[in-house]
Amino acid sequence: SHNGQDPRLLQLQSAEKAVADYSLAKGVDLVLGTAGFNDQGEWANMQLFIIDGQTRRRYAKQLLCGPEIGCYAPGQELTVIDYKGFKITGLICNDLWSNPLLWPGDSAFLMQELKSQQVDVVFVSAYLPHAAQEQALFNVWNDTCIRMYSLTGCWVTVTSDRTIDGAEGLGPVGIVDKQGTWQVRGSDFATDYFKHTVS
């Protein structure tokens, strides 16, 4: 937890404002994956929904694993936003990867809830493992989950991984349609910009 003078909190607030101001100046809304402090003052793995230059909603990752446990506080609910005629939401890493739609378990409830709410677009912030053997398997698993859940849930998935120019082993980035087909496949090895019209 933190107090109101924690320098990390002040740095995060300053950076968030700078990104929000920049997005407003450019006329672009954002879903930004970052660490942050939740309403209880605990570290959380988060997504910020920056709309019209303001952080409108925050989503905290619910399904923590490995070193995250004890470091981050888990989120408690999904964030579904009515956005310009679409229902949008976000998931972080394991929120998507460990969610089999067709068999029971804690993780399946997230996908079932998104399906029941008839979400149109899911933004996935990922950070695939670095170890070569794990990374190769997670690339396939991440790709399979994104495509399968887009098809089964009938939503468009926009996915991104960390963006470090020249880094190898990033997860697949791009946009998958409701049929589970990549419409845009970005670069796995650099900061990338891509677009796709969703109707």
C-alpha positions as CSV (number, residue, x, y, z in Angstrom):
1,S,0.0,0.0,0.0
2,H,1.0,3.6,-0.2
3,N,0.4,7.0,1.4
4,G,-0.6,10.1,-0.5
5,Q,3.1,11.2,-0.7
6,D,4.4,8.0,-2.2
7,P,6.7,9.2,-5.0
8,R,5.6,6.3,-7.2
9,L,2.0,7.5,-6.9
10,L,3.0,11.0,-7.9
11,Q,5.0,9.8,-10.9
12,L,2.1,7.6,-12.1
13,Q,-0.4,10.5,-11.7
14,S,1.9,12.8,-13.6
15,A,2.5,10.3,-16.4
16,E,-1.2,9.4,-16.7
17,K,-2.0,13.1,-17.1
18,A,0.7,13.6,-19.7
19,V,-0.7,10.6,-21.7
20,A,-4.3,11.7,-21.3
21,D,-3.4,15.3,-22.5
22,Y,-1.5,13.9,-25.5
23,S,-4.4,11.6,-26.4
24,L,-6.8,14.6,-26.3
25,A,-4.5,16.7,-28.4
26,K,-4.3,13.9,-31.0
27,G,-8.0,13.1,-30.9
28,V,-7.3,9.4,-30.0
29,D,-8.9,7.4,-27.1
30,L,-6.7,4.8,-25.4
31,V,-6.7,1.6,-23.5
32,L,-3.4,1.6,-21.6
33,G,-1.9,-1.3,-19.8
34,T,0.2,-0.3,-16.7
35,A,0.7,-0.9,-13.0
36,G,-1.2,1.4,-10.8
37,F,-2.8,1.9,-7.4
38,N,-6.4,0.8,-6.9
39,D,-9.0,2.6,-4.8
40,Q,-7.8,0.8,-1.7
41,G,-4.2,2.1,-2.2
42,E,-2.8,-1.3,-3.3
43,W,-0.7,-2.0,-6.3
44,A,-2.7,-3.6,-9.2
45,N,-2.0,-4.7,-12.7
46,M,-4.3,-2.4,-14.6
47,Q,-5.8,-1.0,-17.8
48,L,-6.8,2.6,-18.0
49,F,-9.6,3.6,-20.4
50,I,-8.7,7.2,-21.5
51,I,-11.6,8.7,-23.3
52,D,-11.8,12.4,-24.4
53,G,-8.6,13.1,-22.5
54,Q,-9.8,11.7,-19.2
55,T,-9.3,8.3,-17.5
56,R,-13.0,7.2,-17.4
57,R,-12.5,3.7,-16.0
58,R,-9.9,1.4,-14.6
59,Y,-9.7,-2.3,-14.8
60,A,-7.5,-4.4,-12.5
61,K,-6.4,-7.9,-13.5
62,Q,-8.4,-10.6,-11.7
63,L,-6.4,-13.8,-12.3
64,L,-3.0,-13.4,-10.8
65,C,-0.2,-16.0,-11.1
66,G,3.3,-16.6,-10.0
67,P,5.3,-13.6,-8.8
68,E,2.2,-11.3,-9.1
69,I,0.6,-13.0,-6.1
70,G,1.5,-11.0,-3.1
71,C,2.8,-8.1,-5.3
72,Y,-0.5,-7.0,-6.9
73,A,-4.0,-7.0,-5.5
74,P,-6.5,-8.8,-7.7
75,G,-9.4,-6.9,-9.3
76,Q,-12.9,-7.8,-8.4
77,E,-15.0,-7.1,-11.4
78,L,-15.0,-6.7,-15.2
79,T,-15.1,-3.2,-16.7
80,V,-17.6,-3.0,-19.6
81,I,-18.1,0.5,-21.1
82,D,-20.6,1.8,-23.6
83,Y,-18.4,3.5,-26.1
84,K,-19.7,5.1,-29.3
85,G,-22.3,2.5,-29.9
86,F,-20.1,-0.4,-28.9
87,K,-19.6,-2.3,-25.7
88,I,-15.9,-2.5,-24.9
89,T,-13.9,-4.2,-22.2
90,G,-10.4,-5.1,-21.3
91,L,-8.5,-8.2,-20.0
92,I,-4.9,-8.7,-18.9
93,C,-2.8,-11.8,-19.7
94,N,-4.2,-14.6,-17.6
95,D,-7.7,-13.1,-17.6
96,L,-7.8,-14.3,-21.1
97,W,-5.4,-17.2,-21.3
98,S,-6.8,-19.3,-18.5
99,N,-10.4,-18.9,-19.5
100,P,-11.8,-22.1,-21.1
101,L,-15.3,-21.1,-22.2
102,L,-16.5,-24.7,-22.4
103,W,-15.5,-26.2,-19.0
104,P,-15.9,-25.0,-15.4
105,G,-13.6,-23.1,-13.1
106,D,-13.1,-19.6,-11.8
107,S,-11.5,-18.4,-15.0
108,A,-14.4,-19.5,-17.2
109,F,-16.7,-17.0,-15.5
110,L,-14.9,-14.0,-17.0
111,M,-15.5,-15.2,-20.6
112,Q,-19.1,-16.3,-19.8
113,E,-19.8,-12.9,-18.3
114,L,-18.4,-11.0,-21.4
115,K,-20.5,-13.3,-23.6
116,S,-23.7,-12.7,-21.6
117,Q,-23.1,-8.9,-21.7
118,Q,-22.7,-9.1,-25.5
119,V,-19.4,-7.3,-25.6
120,D,-18.3,-6.1,-29.0
121,V,-14.6,-5.4,-28.5
122,V,-12.1,-6.8,-26.0
123,F,-8.7,-5.1,-25.5
124,V,-6.1,-7.5,-24.2
125,S,-2.9,-6.2,-22.6
126,A,-0.3,-9.1,-22.5
127,Y,3.2,-9.6,-21.3
128,L,4.4,-13.0,-22.5
129,P,7.2,-14.9,-20.6
130,H,10.8,-14.2,-21.7
131,A,12.2,-17.7,-21.4
132,A,12.6,-19.2,-24.9
133,Q,10.8,-22.4,-24.3
134,E,7.9,-20.8,-22.4
135,Q,7.7,-17.9,-24.8
136,A,7.3,-20.3,-27.8
137,L,4.5,-22.1,-26.1
138,F,2.8,-19.0,-24.9
139,N,2.8,-17.5,-28.3
140,V,0.8,-20.4,-29.6
141,W,-1.4,-20.5,-26.5
142,N,-2.0,-16.7,-26.7
143,D,-2.9,-16.8,-30.4
144,T,-5.2,-19.8,-29.9
145,C,-7.0,-18.2,-27.0
146,I,-7.5,-14.9,-28.8
147,R,-8.9,-16.5,-31.9
148,M,-11.0,-19.1,-30.1
149,Y,-12.6,-16.7,-27.7
150,S,-13.3,-14.1,-30.4
151,L,-15.1,-16.8,-32.4
152,T,-17.0,-18.3,-29.4
153,G,-17.8,-14.9,-27.7
154,C,-18.6,-13.2,-31.0
155,W,-16.4,-10.1,-30.3
156,V,-13.4,-8.4,-31.9
157,T,-10.1,-8.7,-30.0
158,V,-7.5,-6.0,-30.1
159,T,-4.3,-7.3,-28.5
160,S,-0.9,-5.9,-27.7
161,D,2.2,-7.0,-25.8
162,R,5.1,-4.9,-24.4
163,T,6.6,-2.5,-26.9
164,I,10.4,-2.6,-26.8
165,D,12.0,-1.8,-30.2
166,G,14.2,-4.6,-31.3
167,A,13.1,-7.0,-28.6
168,E,12.5,-10.6,-29.6
169,G,9.8,-12.8,-28.2
170,L,6.8,-10.5,-28.1
171,G,3.4,-12.0,-28.3
172,P,1.2,-11.7,-31.3
173,V,-0.3,-8.2,-31.7
174,G,-3.1,-7.0,-33.9
175,I,-6.9,-7.3,-34.4
176,V,-8.9,-10.5,-34.6
177,D,-12.5,-10.5,-35.9
178,K,-15.6,-12.3,-34.6
179,Q,-14.8,-15.3,-36.9
180,G,-11.4,-15.8,-35.1
181,T,-9.4,-14.5,-38.1
182,W,-6.5,-12.1,-37.9
183,Q,-7.6,-8.9,-39.7
184,V,-4.4,-7.0,-38.8
185,R,-1.3,-8.7,-37.7
186,G,1.3,-6.3,-36.3
187,S,5.0,-6.8,-35.8
188,D,6.2,-8.8,-32.9
189,F,9.6,-7.1,-32.7
190,A,9.0,-3.3,-32.5
191,T,6.6,-0.6,-31.6
192,D,3.8,-0.9,-34.2
193,Y,0.8,1.1,-35.3
194,F,-2.1,-0.5,-37.0
195,K,-5.8,0.2,-37.6
196,H,-9.0,-1.7,-38.6
197,T,-12.5,-0.4,-39.0
198,V,-15.1,-2.2,-36.8
199,S,-18.7,-1.9,-38.0
